[in-house]
């Protein structure tokens, strides 16, 4: 969605101009997507590198806690620091950890609501199926009655 004042927009004068602006916008969008993707890949690579140097010996602390040395990456370092903040009482760190580990009460409520809706749909489908079966049985009984009436009349 564009930002700014719609009154400042300059209308497109021709189909060719619209096509050219659309093409340029698409090219710029592709460049932007590739740049964001490259940045994301760089961050992932840095996070997966092993911990080399820290101010305090976090790698040693992680190993003492039972973490294999091969799992002592920068990502683990960040997680450990975040955990340390949470243990120290930082409410934002606690909230962040809760959200990332699916311990968010709102997420649990949403999951429960979805489960209830799923069960309601299953119940409705079963009711419809039973109704269809009952209609089929009634149609068979009606047909049998008609046949019996025709047999009696003959």
Buried (B, 14 or more C-beta within 10 A) or exposed (E): EEEEEEEEEEEEEEEEEEEEEEEEEEEEEEEEEEEEEEEEEEEEEEBEEEBEEBEEEBBEBBBEEEBEEEEBBBBBBEBBEBEEBBEEEBEEBBEBBBEEEEEEEEEEEEEEEEEEEEEEEEEEEEEEEEEEEEEEEEEEEEEEEEEEEEEEEE
